[in-house]
Amino acid sequence: MSDITQVYLITGFLGAGKTTFLNRIIDRFPRSKKLTLLVNEFGEIGVDGTLVEGEDIDMLEISKGSIFCVCVKTDFIKGLYQLSTTVKPDVLLIESTGVANPSDLKKDLKLPIFSDRFHFKEQFCIIDAPHFMGAYDVYASLEKQIASSTVFIINKIDKASPDSIAATKEIVRKFHPQPLFFETTYADIPLDDFFDFSLETAAEIPGASSGGKMGVLSAGELDQFLDDLLESPDLEITPPDLLMSVAYQWTGKNPEQIKAMAKALPDSVVRAKGFIEQEGKMLLFNFVLGDWSIEDPRIPGERVQHKNVIVFIGPPASMDGIEAATQSGSWIHLGAHQPFSQ
């Protein structure tokens, strides 16, 4: 068991390809090392965690908002504390929600309750090449993600024009004089440039040891620490973008209802995703800023916990339009969620 945990953060707007990138890392990661994933989703019902590939992967899922905002800050810190005292992985991969402002992550990892367990290594920003320019002017979270990242993966370049890619790079250069760019499809970059895939663990590397240790906190002591943290005047408590999620369950039989719903969604809908069961086969409905597909996720059906449920994300004004888009089919409203209103 290693003395430190190397931390990598994967950011990027909704639908940019973060989970695809995460799966590429998992596929290369040595089984002799301990890898833990922290997957953060905006909606109440998580989908991305189901799409994570690999057997026996330690995974912590946090939904209902951004781990970097006050709405689920306590869940995030408690999860990290459990990792630092019990799981103690060699590497922690954090996939943040697409509307996260990750500026405070390095500060969070250095909280004294973690006893210098977490060592931040890299922050990747996945950029959705065909949709970035349209989303950048609307959602402030993209600016925050770019400003705090160091490596920029311009993804889906096969669906974007050279002019659009060049304009995207110019925006990034406003925040970084010499950014590191990768232009790619399916988030395919040379991972060996950033990860040590050897079998050697951090504990076996000279000098890789953590700092001073704190005693393990009781549940009450941890809650008190979090109460004090949330009262800090410089805590990030204002979300960059006001968005909501809403879930609908499909009870129909004709897949044309899914297509009709997708075509009728208002332009303001940012993201929608969910698993649809058809004739015993599990399909993934995937919607990103007007573009949508129904595809084979290539995962066992028994892994899907929420079948025939689609989660939509958009501004509050889009909720009526989503409701209208489901009127022509067999849909049941399961409830809406606005994390930042709490």
KAPETA-V745739 format. One record per residue. N is the residue number from 1. RES is the residue in one letter. PHI is phi in degrees with one decimal (* if undefined). PSI is psi in whole degrees, -180 to 180 (none if undefined). OMEGA is omega in whole degrees, 0 to 359 (999 if undefined). Layout:
n=[N N]
res=[RES RES]
phi=[PHI PHI]
psi=[PSI PSI]
omega=[OMEGA OMEGA]
//
This chain:
n=[1 2 3 4 5 6 7 8 9 10 11 12 13 14 15 16 17 18 19 20 21 22 23 24 25 26 27 28 29 30 31 32 33 34 35 36 37 38 39 40 41 42 43 44 45 46 47 48 49 50 51 52 53 54 55 56 57 58 59 60 61 62 63 64 65 66 67 68 69 70 71 72 73 74 75 76 77 78 79 80 81 82 83 84 85 86 87 88 89 90 91 92 93 94 95 96 97 98 99 100 101 102 103 104 105 106 107 108 109 110 111 112 113 114 115 116 117 118 119 120 121 122 123 124 125 126 127 128 129 130 131 132 133 134 135 136 137 138 139 140 141 142 143 144 145 146 147 148 149 150 151 152 153 154 155 156 157 158 159 160 161 162 163 164 165 166 167 168 169 170 171 172 173 174 175 176 177 178 179 180 181 182 183 184 185 186 187 188 189 190 191 192 193 194 195 196 197 198 199 200 201 202 203 204 205 206 207 208 209 210 211 212 213 214 215 216 217 218 219 220 221 222 223 224 225 226 227 228 229 230 231 232 233 234 235 236 237 238 239 240 241 242 243 244 245 246 247 248 249 250 251 252 253 254 255 256 257 258 259 260 261 262 263 264 265 266 267 268 269 270 271 272 273 274 275 276 277 278 279 280 281 282 283 284 285 286 287 288 289 290 291 292 293 294 295 296 297 298 299 300 301 302 303 304 305 306 307 308 309 310 311 312 313 314 315 316 317 318 319 320 321 322 323 324 325 326 327 328 329 330 331 332 333 334 335 336 337 338 339 340 341 342]
res=[M S D I T Q V Y L I T G F L G A G K T T F L N R I I D R F P R S K K L T L L V N E F G E I G V D G T L V E G E D I D M L E I S K G S I F C V C V K T D F I K G L Y Q L S T T V K P D V L L I E S T G V A N P S D L K K D L K L P I F S D R F H F K E Q F C I I D A P H F M G A Y D V Y A S L E K Q I A S S T V F I I N K I D K A S P D S I A A T K E I V R K F H P Q P L F F E T T Y A D I P L D D F F D F S L E T A A E I P G A S S G G K M G V L S A G E L D Q F L D D L L E S P D L E I T P P D L L M S V A Y Q W T G K N P E Q I K A M A K A L P D S V V R A K G F I E Q E G K M L L F N F V L G D W S I E D P R I P G E R V Q H K N V I V F I G P P A S M D G I E A A T Q S G S W I H L G A H Q P F S Q]
phi=[* -78.2 -86.0 -129.1 -121.4 -80.5 -115.1 -123.1 -110.1 -112.6 -114.9 143.2 -69.3 -54.1 82.2 -74.1 122.2 -63.8 -67.8 -60.3 -64.6 -58.0 -66.2 -63.2 -67.1 -57.7 -62.2 -93.6 -71.0 -64.1 -70.5 -79.0 -97.6 -96.8 -113.2 -125.4 -111.1 -119.9 -107.4 -111.8 -122.3 -73.2 -80.1 -68.6 -102.6 -83.0 -119.9 -60.5 -59.3 -67.9 -84.3 -70.8 -93.4 110.1 -92.8 56.3 -90.2 -69.2 -141.5 -114.1 -108.2 -127.0 -112.7 70.7 141.7 -87.1 -65.0 -98.1 -116.5 -62.0 -60.1 -132.5 -59.1 -64.3 -61.6 -64.5 -65.6 -63.6 -63.4 -63.9 -64.7 -62.1 -64.1 -74.3 -104.8 -120.2 -75.7 51.3 -74.6 -73.5 -136.2 -118.3 -103.2 -109.2 -103.7 -83.9 -62.9 -66.3 -110.7 -78.9 -105.4 -87.4 -58.9 -91.5 -59.7 -59.8 -67.4 -61.2 -66.6 -96.6 -58.7 -62.3 -67.4 -90.7 51.5 58.8 -70.5 -95.6 -118.3 -70.6 -110.6 -159.1 -123.5 -97.7 -114.7 -86.2 -109.5 -81.4 -55.3 -74.1 -115.6 -60.8 -61.4 -70.0 -81.8 -61.8 -75.8 -106.6 -113.8 -66.9 -62.0 -62.9 -63.5 -64.7 -65.7 -67.0 -62.7 -99.1 -92.7 -125.8 -122.2 -120.0 -102.9 -82.6 -98.9 61.2 -66.7 -70.1 -110.6 -128.4 -80.7 -57.2 -64.4 -65.9 -64.7 -63.8 -65.8 -62.6 -63.0 -63.6 -64.6 -62.3 -66.9 -65.9 -104.0 -137.9 -68.1 -135.6 -72.0 -96.8 -106.7 -129.0 -100.9 -158.5 -123.5 52.8 53.5 -94.3 -130.0 -71.9 -65.2 -63.9 -70.7 -126.4 -120.3 -95.1 -93.3 -71.4 -82.6 -71.3 -91.4 -61.8 -66.1 -91.7 -91.3 -56.0 85.1 -89.0 -134.7 -85.7 -82.5 -61.8 -100.0 -102.9 -68.7 -68.0 -80.2 -74.4 -59.3 -66.6 -66.6 -66.1 -62.0 -66.5 -60.5 -68.9 -60.1 -65.5 -64.6 -68.8 -89.8 -65.1 -67.2 -102.9 -72.4 -74.0 -120.3 -103.8 -70.1 -73.4 -136.4 -90.6 -129.1 -129.4 -121.6 -142.1 -115.1 -130.2 -103.5 -95.1 -115.5 -84.2 -118.6 -89.8 -64.5 -62.3 -64.5 -66.1 -65.3 -63.6 -62.1 -61.3 -69.3 -91.3 -64.7 -67.9 -62.4 -77.1 -68.3 -89.1 -152.1 -152.0 -157.5 177.3 -99.5 -117.8 -97.1 -132.3 52.9 79.4 -110.8 -92.4 -119.9 -109.0 -89.3 -132.8 -126.4 -136.3 46.9 97.6 -94.6 -144.0 -152.2 -123.4 -136.1 -84.2 -77.3 58.3 -128.6 -60.9 -60.0 -68.7 -77.7 -81.9 -86.7 -120.3 -80.4 59.8 -121.2 -116.4 -103.3 -108.9 -128.1 -171.0 -66.7 -52.1 -66.1 -85.9 -62.1 -65.0 -66.2 -65.3 -59.1 -64.6 -66.3 -91.8 -69.6 -83.4 -125.9 -97.2 -125.4 -119.7 -72.4 -99.9 123.0 -109.3 -143.2 -123.8 -54.5 -81.3 -86.8 -85.4]
psi=[130 159 -18 162 120 132 131 134 132 113 178 151 168 125 11 -26 24 -43 -36 -44 -42 -44 -32 -40 -45 -41 -30 -15 133 136 -16 -15 156 116 134 140 140 110 121 125 149 -41 168 -34 120 141 -41 -36 -34 -29 -6 129 162 143 145 40 127 125 134 122 131 118 -173 27 -178 135 -15 5 163 -23 -36 24 -42 -40 -41 -50 -40 -39 -44 -37 -41 -41 -39 -27 -23 -56 -48 61 162 -39 137 121 123 120 107 159 152 -12 22 148 100 15 -30 3 -48 -38 -41 -42 -20 10 141 -24 -16 -6 42 31 -40 127 111 132 -51 150 117 136 114 123 126 98 -46 -17 -8 -48 -39 -36 -29 -38 -11 -39 117 -23 -30 -41 -41 -41 -41 -45 -31 -4 167 -26 131 117 103 105 161 39 -18 -13 11 152 156 -37 -40 -41 -42 -41 -37 -44 -38 -38 -44 -39 -17 -25 -21 122 -31 70 153 113 144 125 125 176 151 32 38 105 166 94 -26 -17 -17 -23 145 104 14 170 -11 133 165 -32 -22 -4 125 136 -7 77 153 169 -152 144 142 154 156 130 145 168 -40 -40 -39 -42 -39 -40 -42 -38 -44 -38 -43 -18 -1 134 -22 17 140 106 -8 119 147 -29 135 102 160 160 148 141 140 142 132 127 11 -178 -28 116 -14 -25 -35 -45 -41 -40 -46 -41 -26 -6 142 156 -22 -12 128 -43 146 140 145 165 131 130 125 116 44 1 138 127 154 121 125 117 128 108 50 -23 136 160 160 114 166 115 -11 44 151 138 -30 -15 -19 118 -30 84 142 32 128 132 126 143 131 175 160 -35 -16 -11 -40 -39 -37 -43 -44 -37 -24 -3 -27 -4 -171 87 143 124 123 -7 152 159 129 92 -41 1 -6 none]
omega=[185 180 179 174 176 187 175 180 177 179 181 184 182 176 184 181 183 182 176 178 178 180 176 179 180 182 181 191 181 181 179 177 182 181 175 178 170 184 184 179 184 185 178 182 182 178 186 180 178 183 178 182 177 180 174 177 174 183 175 180 177 182 175 176 182 179 181 178 187 186 177 182 182 178 181 182 177 178 178 180 177 179 184 185 186 186 178 182 173 183 174 174 179 173 184 175 186 178 183 166 189 188 186 187 183 178 179 183 182 177 187 181 180 175 177 179 189 178 183 183 187 174 178 174 178 182 179 189 183 186 189 186 179 183 186 182 185 190 184 182 179 179 179 180 179 184 185 182 179 181 186 181 179 190 178 183 178 181 182 179 176 179 179 179 179 179 177 179 180 178 180 182 175 182 184 181 181 182 176 183 166 175 191 169 180 174 184 178 178 185 181 177 187 185 174 182 177 182 182 179 181 182 183 181 181 178 181 179 184 183 183 184 171 174 180 182 171 179 179 179 178 178 179 178 181 177 179 180 182 177 181 183 181 176 178 183 180 182 180 185 179 180 177 171 177 182 175 175 179 181 182 180 185 181 177 177 178 181 179 178 182 181 184 181 179 182 183 179 184 190 171 183 176 182 180 180 179 178 177 180 181 178 180 172 188 183 179 173 175 177 182 178 171 191 178 181 178 174 179 181 182 178 184 181 184 181 177 176 178 178 179 177 179 176 180 181 181 186 179 179 176 177 180 181 180 185 183 181 182 185 176 179 182 178 179 182 176 188 190 177 185 999]
//
